[in-house]
Amino acid sequence: MPTPKTTYRLTAWLPILMSLISLALVLQGHFEFGSHPPKDEGWQAHIFQFLMGAQLPIVALFVLNHRWNFKKHLPVFAAQVLFYLLALGALRYFAL
């Protein structure tokens, strides 16, 4: 069984890492296809969708585990939301 410290580290930093990987996939798709993405979704789109969707339960677990002293953990939550929105914004900006 994982310790509370291990659970904190995983639920705090894994969504940020997943968002950064998603952002890298968006940039890779932009550099590969430019402003003309292919008509069929490639492997990048499928992995992006999986990573972005898989973050939500992890962030929810983080919030539920730290709901009693949430103000202390608010900067980590803000970073999770910021990187999530950054990956989505890059997808929209590059129109992929």
C-alpha positions as CSV (number, residue, x, y, z in Angstrom):
1,M,0.0,0.0,0.0
2,P,1.4,3.4,-0.9
3,T,2.3,5.8,1.8
4,P,0.6,9.2,2.0
5,K,3.8,10.9,0.9
6,T,4.0,8.7,-2.2
7,T,0.3,9.3,-2.9
8,Y,0.9,13.1,-2.6
9,R,3.8,13.0,-5.0
10,L,2.0,11.0,-7.6
11,T,-1.3,12.9,-7.5
12,A,0.6,16.3,-7.4
13,W,3.1,15.9,-10.1
14,L,1.8,13.2,-12.5
15,P,-0.9,15.5,-14.0
16,I,1.7,18.2,-14.6
17,L,4.0,15.7,-16.3
18,M,1.0,14.4,-18.4
19,S,0.2,17.9,-19.5
20,L,3.8,18.5,-20.5
21,I,3.8,15.3,-22.6
22,S,0.5,16.4,-24.2
23,L,2.0,19.8,-25.0
24,A,5.0,18.1,-26.5
25,L,2.6,16.0,-28.7
26,V,0.9,19.1,-29.9
27,L,4.2,20.8,-30.8
28,Q,5.4,17.6,-32.5
29,G,2.1,17.5,-34.5
30,H,2.5,21.2,-35.5
31,F,6.1,20.7,-36.6
32,E,5.2,17.6,-38.6
33,F,2.0,18.7,-40.3
34,G,2.2,22.5,-40.1
35,S,-1.1,24.3,-40.4
36,H,-2.6,21.5,-42.5
37,P,-3.3,18.5,-40.2
38,P,-4.2,15.2,-41.8
39,K,-7.9,14.3,-42.2
40,D,-7.5,11.2,-40.1
41,E,-6.4,11.5,-36.5
42,G,-2.9,10.1,-36.0
43,W,-1.4,8.4,-33.0
44,Q,-0.6,11.8,-31.5
45,A,-4.3,12.7,-31.2
46,H,-5.1,9.4,-29.5
47,I,-2.4,9.7,-26.9
48,F,-3.2,13.3,-26.3
49,Q,-6.9,12.5,-25.7
50,F,-5.9,9.6,-23.3
51,L,-3.4,11.8,-21.3
52,M,-5.8,14.7,-21.0
53,G,-8.7,12.5,-19.9
54,A,-6.7,10.4,-17.5
55,Q,-5.6,13.5,-15.6
56,L,-9.0,14.4,-14.4
57,P,-9.4,11.5,-11.9
58,I,-5.9,12.0,-10.7
59,V,-6.5,15.7,-10.0
60,A,-9.8,14.8,-8.3
61,L,-8.0,12.4,-6.0
62,F,-5.5,15.1,-5.2
63,V,-8.3,17.5,-4.3
64,L,-10.1,14.9,-2.2
65,N,-7.0,13.9,-0.3
66,H,-6.1,17.5,0.6
67,R,-9.6,19.0,1.0
68,W,-9.0,19.7,4.7
69,N,-5.9,21.9,4.2
70,F,-6.5,22.9,0.6
71,K,-5.0,26.3,0.9
72,K,-1.6,24.8,1.6
73,H,-1.8,22.8,-1.6
74,L,-3.5,25.4,-3.8
75,P,-0.3,26.3,-5.7
76,V,0.2,22.7,-6.8
77,F,-3.5,22.6,-7.9
78,A,-3.1,25.9,-9.7
79,A,0.0,24.5,-11.6
80,Q,-2.0,21.4,-12.6
81,V,-4.8,23.6,-14.0
82,L,-2.4,26.0,-15.7
83,F,-0.5,23.2,-17.5
84,Y,-3.8,21.5,-18.5
85,L,-5.1,24.7,-20.0
86,L,-1.7,25.4,-21.6
87,A,-1.9,22.0,-23.5
88,L,-5.5,22.7,-24.5
89,G,-4.6,26.2,-25.6
90,A,-1.7,25.1,-27.7
91,L,-4.0,22.6,-29.4
92,R,-6.5,25.4,-30.2
93,Y,-3.7,27.9,-31.2
94,F,-2.1,25.5,-33.7
95,A,-5.6,24.4,-34.9
96,L,-4.8,20.7,-34.8
